[in-house]
Amino acid sequence: MTVMTKVDQRAIIAIIYEAIELLNGQRSANAQLISSPDLLLVGDHGTLDSLEISTLVLAVERKVKETTGIDVDIFGADFDENIDKIRTPASLAEAIFRQIS
């Protein structure tokens, strides 16, 4: 396991994009997600269904732990209250960065 001594938001975005690629592996060719900081993941016109949200969150939490050695809990105790944290890859990266900084 490689543990980073300093993690910036670019590294976190890269982890999120890796999780998006995992989702793309489960989607048809015409439903592929294009990784960008402002990709709308959830909410009105969001691109992910509930299973994909869970898959993304678990993959990101696991990879952050593998990379940094730090446990993150993206949703905490209240899913509905914290859903805005994953509205886009940029908002998710910001939420994770705040937890590990």
Phi, psi and omega in degrees: 000129176264126179248126180279138178278331178226126181242129176248175183294332177297319179294322179291318177302319179299321177296317180295318178297325176297319178293324177296321177296325175300315177297319179300330177295342180257357183254157176291163183300328181271004180239021181293143177270140176260118183292120173205154184301332184255016175301123181282108183274315184226168180097191178302126181067018176293156186265348185254142171270179187297322178294319179293325176299312180298316180298314179300310183298314180296318179296318180292314180301317180295315183291323176298318178297315179297322186279320187251341186081005183250131174282134173239149177233097188295317183266336184065210185278340187236098182303308184299322181290332186254005183299329180297340178299334183247022180303319178222163174303323180296317180291325177294316178299318179297316179297319179292315180303319178297323180290324187263353181272000000 
